[in-house]
Amino acid sequence: MAGVRRNAPPREDVLAAAMAMIAERGLEKLTMAALGREVGMSSGHLLYYFGSKDELLLETLEWSEGRLGAERGRLLTRTASARERLEAYVDLYVPDGHRDPHWTLWLEVWNRSQNADASARDRQAAIEGAWHRDLVALLAEGISRGEFRPVDADRYAARLRALLDGFSIHVAIGLRGADRAHILGHVREFIEQTLLADD
């Protein structure tokens, strides 16, 4: 019927399509026009839907983080030692390799945040806060069970995440010599030297 506009797809479908495009084609190919073609919407309709590309990227990151958060929750609540769960946390944190789509998006959103408003920056801080709180809780549990040394869990978590962020950026951008296995080895050695309780 002429003049009848097709309903917009569910918001989550648009975010999933954006993430899939980043994974398949890279962030530089994710334009509003290309995404619109992918989900059957005009670029203007997408802009109406999200307000800006920055908002689209942030919402896509939040959607991706929600999925990672659910996976992180499953890993951290399974029956295993604190050390094994810490290894699982690190494994989930570090990118799969060069141009890992989640890390590619994360880097772009943080780069754009220099000009973001307070609300957007609060939402980004919430993403980081979830990772931090889960790590602090895991460290505190390991300390209470005698698996980890009696460190300040909050301070150690901040330092470990800074180490993970730095190494992860190297992996995500494809810095020569910074492959995932090499980085995981560095992190494992750091944890053994600074956290694991003496036998």
FENMOJO-V803554 format. One record per backbone hydrogen bond with DSSP energy under -0.5 kcal/mol. NH is the residue of the N-H (numbers start at 1). CO is the residue of the C=O. E is the energy in kcal/mol with one decimal. If there is no record, write none. Layout:
# FENMOJO-V803554
nh: [NH:NH]
co: [CO:CO]
e: [E:E]
This chain:
# FENMOJO-V803554
nh: [4:5:13:14:15:16:17:18:19:20:21:22:23:24:25:26:26:29:30:31:35:36:37:38:39:40:41:46:47:48:49:50:51:56:57:58:59:60:61:62:63:64:65:66:67:68:69:70:71:72:73:74:75:76:77:78:78:80:85:86:87:88:89:90:91:92:93:94:99:100:104:105:106:107:108:109:110:111:112:113:114:115:116:121:122:123:124:125:126:127:128:129:130:131:132:133:134:135:136:137:138:139:140:141:142:143:144:145:146:147:148:149:151:153:156:157:158:159:160:161:162:163:164:165:166:167:168:169:170:171:172:173:174:174:175:178:183:184:185:186:187:188:189:190:191:192:193:194:195:196:197]
co: [1:3:10:10:11:12:13:14:15:16:17:18:19:20:21:21:22:26:27:29:31:32:33:34:35:36:36:42:43:44:45:46:47:52:53:54:55:56:57:58:59:60:61:62:63:64:65:66:67:68:69:70:71:72:73:74:75:78:81:82:83:84:85:86:87:88:89:90:172:97:100:101:102:103:104:105:106:107:108:109:111:112:113:117:118:119:120:121:122:123:124:125:126:127:128:129:130:131:132:133:134:135:136:137:138:139:140:141:143:142:142:195:149:151:152:153:154:155:156:157:158:159:160:161:162:163:164:165:166:167:168:169:170:171:170:175:179:180:181:182:183:184:185:186:187:188:189:190:191:191:147]
e: [-1.4:-0.6:-0.8:-1.5:-2.2:-2.6:-2.1:-2.3:-2.3:-2.4:-2.3:-2.0:-2.3:-2.4:-3.1:-0.8:-1.3:-1.2:-1.5:-1.6:-2.7:-2.5:-2.2:-1.7:-2.0:-1.1:-2.8:-2.2:-2.4:-2.1:-2.4:-2.6:-2.9:-1.9:-2.7:-2.4:-2.8:-2.2:-2.4:-2.6:-2.4:-2.6:-3.0:-2.0:-1.6:-2.2:-3.1:-1.8:-1.9:-3.1:-2.4:-1.9:-2.3:-2.5:-1.3:-0.6:-0.5:-1.0:-2.1:-2.4:-2.3:-1.8:-2.2:-2.5:-2.4:-2.1:-2.0:-2.4:-2.6:-1.6:-2.8:-2.2:-2.6:-2.7:-1.7:-2.7:-2.4:-2.1:-2.4:-1.1:-1.0:-1.6:-1.3:-2.1:-2.3:-2.0:-2.0:-2.3:-1.9:-1.4:-1.9:-2.7:-1.8:-1.4:-2.2:-2.9:-2.0:-1.8:-2.7:-2.4:-2.0:-2.7:-2.7:-2.1:-2.5:-2.5:-2.4:-1.6:-1.3:-2.1:-1.6:-3.3:-2.4:-0.9:-2.9:-2.3:-2.0:-2.1:-3.0:-2.6:-1.7:-2.2:-2.7:-2.9:-2.3:-2.5:-2.8:-2.4:-1.6:-2.0:-3.0:-2.3:-0.6:-0.9:-2.6:-2.3:-2.2:-2.8:-1.8:-1.8:-2.4:-2.6:-2.2:-2.3:-2.6:-2.4:-2.1:-2.0:-2.5:-1.7:-2.2]
